[in-house]
């Protein structure tokens, strides 16, 4: 459990650095943390942050195709999309339209 807790904390630290109006993927975070097969665990870590402090902008993490696959964890089915749209992200049918242009890769952005 300690290993998972450490990984969860690292996921939160990376997610906190995603700028408003940008998004990344579960897999990009997992790769950055040296565990490329752990994208699902990234999702679990983000889901575990719902009631915690500090605020974690989990709405900025989507699947590798820009789909809002985590939307069911935001209270209402439209809350994740609304949070992203409030930051200027264009979404149609639960998919980010300019995904490649706003993709934030922690492996390139963080040193």
N, C-alpha and C positions, 0 to 999 in steps of 0.2 A: 504494500500500500504506500510506503514511503516513496518508492520509485514513481508510482503514479502521481502522487501528490507533487513531487518535484516537477514532473513533466507538465502537470496541470498548471503549476505556477509559471513555468516558462511559456506555455501557450498564452496565458493571460498577459504576460509582459510583452510578448510580440504583438498581440492583438491591440494592446493599448497604444501602440505606435503607428497603427494604420491611420493615415490622415483622413479627415472628413472628405467625402466625395470620391474616395478611392476604395477599392475592394481587393481582397486576396482570396485564396482558396484554402480549404482544409489541408490539401496535399502540399501546398507551398509552405505552410507553417510546419508541417511534419518534416518535410525535406530540410528546411532551415534548421530544425532542432536535431537533425541527424538520425531521424527515424522515419524514412520515407514510406514505410508500410503502415504508419499510424494515423492516417488521416481521419479515420473513424474516432480514434481516441481524442483527436483535437476537437471534434464535435462534442464528445462527452464532456471534455474539460470546459468548453464554452457553455454548455447547458448547465453545468454545475455552478456557474457564476451568477445566475439570475438574481439572487437576492443578496449577493455579497458586495462589499465595498473594497476597493474603489470601483467605479463604473468601468465596465469592460464593453467596448463597442462591438459586440458579437455580431450585430447585424451587418457588419462589413466583411464577414467571412461567408463565402458561398462555395458551391461545388466547382469543379474544374471547367465546367461549361458555362458558368455564370448563372446557374439556376439557383433560386432561393429555396434550396432543399431543407433548410433549417427553420422555415417560416412557422411551423407548427409550435415552436418553442417560444414564441413571442406574445402569447396571450390571445391574439386574434390572428386570423389568417392573412390579414392585410398589414399588420403592424410592422413587420420587417421591411416590406416594400415601402411603406410610408416613411419610415426612418431614413431609408436610402434616398427616396425621392426628396425629402427635406434637405438633403445634402447635394442635390442636383443630379443624382444618378437616374438615368432613364431606364425604365422597366416596362416591358410588355409581356403579358402572360407569364409572370413570375420568372422572367429571364432578363438579365442586364443587357441592354442593347449595345452599348459601347464598351463591352467587357475588356477587350484587348487594350483599348486606349486608357482605361482607368485602373487596370490591373497593377497592384502593388506587390512586388516580389521581395519578400524580406531578405532573400539571399543576395539581392542586388542593392537594396535600400539600407540594410543594416550591416554594420561592420563589426 
